[in-house]
Amino acid sequence: MVADHYQKLSGHRPSLKFFKADYRDKQAMTAVLEAYESPLGFALDPIESPIPRRSKITGVIHFAAHKAVGESIKQPLKYYANNVSGLIDFCSLLGDFGVKNFVFSSSATVYGTVADIGVPLREEYCSQDRTVFVDDDGKQKVQQSGCSGLTNPYGRTKWMCEAILNDLAHADPEWKITALRYFNPIGCDESGLLGEDPRDAATNLMPIVLRVITGRQPILNIYGDDYDTKDGTAVRDYIHVTDLARGHLAALKSRTDKGFKVYNLGTGTGHSVLEVVAAMEQVSNRKIPTQLVGRREGDVGMCVAKPNRAQEELGWRTEKSLETCCRDVWRFLELDRVAKEEALAKASTVKEALASDLTKNDAMITVSPVEEISATEPTAQETLTTEPLANESLAIAALATVSLAMETVAKEVIIANDMLTKETNPEEAMSLV
Ligand SMILES: NC(=O)c1ccc[n+]([C@@H]2O[C@H](COP(=O)([O-])OP(=O)(O)OC[C@H]3O[C@@H](n4cnc5c(N)ncnc54)[C@H](O)[C@@H]3O)[C@@H](O)[C@H]2O)c1
């Protein structure tokens, strides 16, 4: 998928190296880091003062996390183990190798119920250190360290990770750590060649909209129309993934100081559920069936960023609108549909049809040709063969959009991910480089 993307684009592609690894696997991550060690200096007494390790790696962006809010409530230990313990061990290992420029995927969820105050959120509202600042109403405020009203374990893991990283930067001033609080990333690469497969059940609005528009889900539930917002439905700050990716580059390039710093990555403009539905309907020229249900537990009415700090300090601002997000996603879905239809037209067996990633749930794709080919239901074995494909596309897409833009700051992008399947095994992926 990534190779195809770069092949069809005229620009040069960054060197990408993939390693299939759980980032908590110390042995595997040590091997990756060792592969990028710089030639060392020498020490007069290596026992008394061991030679510090040096690395050719100039920065690390840490995306790996479990992120489903509902699952985090049911399985909190899974979240704390992966998102928090994993981060501690990983940073410890990076420190051993002298890699101390770190960008962390944080989230607007750290604002908890503070988001409900109804004004754009400043980073100071959720601080890791006591902060004195002049608020937008002109009054001086004191924010004690901490955040109030975190509503789920996932949000708590992000908050804890920020706190740990802040402590680390205080303890060792060599670290430059940037926590980026993402608001609501949507959209996909404008080429339409990289995008997120809306196959998996989701709880975020846009993936559900896509599931409904592609016929995988019959109706979109709207959770509450009695919020104190423009049309009563919940308002969020939707940011295009390409703008989000650029925010990471800005963090890597523009920060000259060391220490721990937090930035909101959002547009500063809120859109309601109904506005998102209308925008998607307009670009797709399709009707999205909706039904109103009650408020969902843990939701806040409004969550919109005040993005000024990133604008002023990182020189970053968003460029893409909600309409662009919807248009890019629709282009991806259309290209995907055409590719699947072409594959289906060529398929001569059930197995080939399945391998072309078609299932009876793909309602955008005409179901009947599959049935013409298939006299019987696909066997469990055949159905299973399509699963790794779906997971793999998601994992790669999530990373590839960011890595696409990385060529401007890195000669080579190293991607460690636990979800790489045989379709993207390291040997094959290395041949992309
Ligand atoms: N998507 C959002 O709305 C959103 C909002 C705020 C923050 N974030 C954060 O951004 C980051 C990326 O999110 P995404 O939306 O691309 O999610 P995603 O689930 O698509 O990607 C996360 C990737 O991390 C991998 N991963 C998880 N645990 C791992 C481990 N132990 N070792 C190696 N790989 C591991 C997963 O396999 C997956 O490919 C996450 O940290 C998430 O919490 C996302």
The ligand as a Gaussian input file, in Angstrom:
#p B3LYP/6-31G(d) Opt

LIG

0 1
 N       -7.223000       8.819000      16.579000
 C       -7.535000       9.682000      17.520000
 O       -8.655000      10.198000      17.554000
 C       -6.529000      10.077000      18.569000
 C       -6.782000      11.214000      19.374000
 C       -5.865000      11.566000      20.345000
 C       -4.712000      10.820000      20.509000
 N       -4.494000       9.715000      19.732000
 C       -3.267000       8.948000      19.965000
 O       -2.524000       8.877000      18.743000
 C       -1.797000       7.663000      18.698000
 C       -2.063000       6.981000      17.381000
 O       -3.471000       6.784000      17.287000
 P       -4.185000       6.182000      15.987000
 O       -5.516000       6.847000      15.897000
 O       -3.258000       6.210000      14.826000
 O       -4.428000       4.726000      16.544000
 P       -4.200000       3.310000      15.887000
 O       -4.808000       2.310000      16.810000
 O       -4.626000       3.341000      14.460000
 O       -2.613000       3.199000      15.923000
 C       -1.909000       2.828000      17.072000
 C       -0.909000       1.778000      16.606000
 O       -0.102000       1.440000      17.733000
 C        0.152000       0.052000      17.650000
 N        0.502000      -0.428000      18.994000
 C       -0.267000      -0.458000      20.114000
 N        0.435000      -1.000000      21.139000
 C        1.670000      -1.303000      20.634000
 C        2.826000      -1.888000      21.189000
 N        2.869000      -2.293000      22.473000
 N        3.913000      -2.043000      20.410000
 C        3.902000      -1.659000      19.103000
 N        2.826000      -1.121000      18.506000
 C        1.715000      -0.940000      19.275000
 C       -1.177000      -0.534000      17.171000
 O       -0.944000      -1.805000      16.622000
 C       -1.596000       0.495000      16.134000
 O       -1.067000       0.171000      14.862000
 C       -2.214000       6.871000      19.938000
 O       -1.242000       7.063000      20.928000
 C       -3.529000       7.512000      20.348000
 O       -3.765000       7.371000      21.712000
 C       -5.356000       9.350000      18.745000

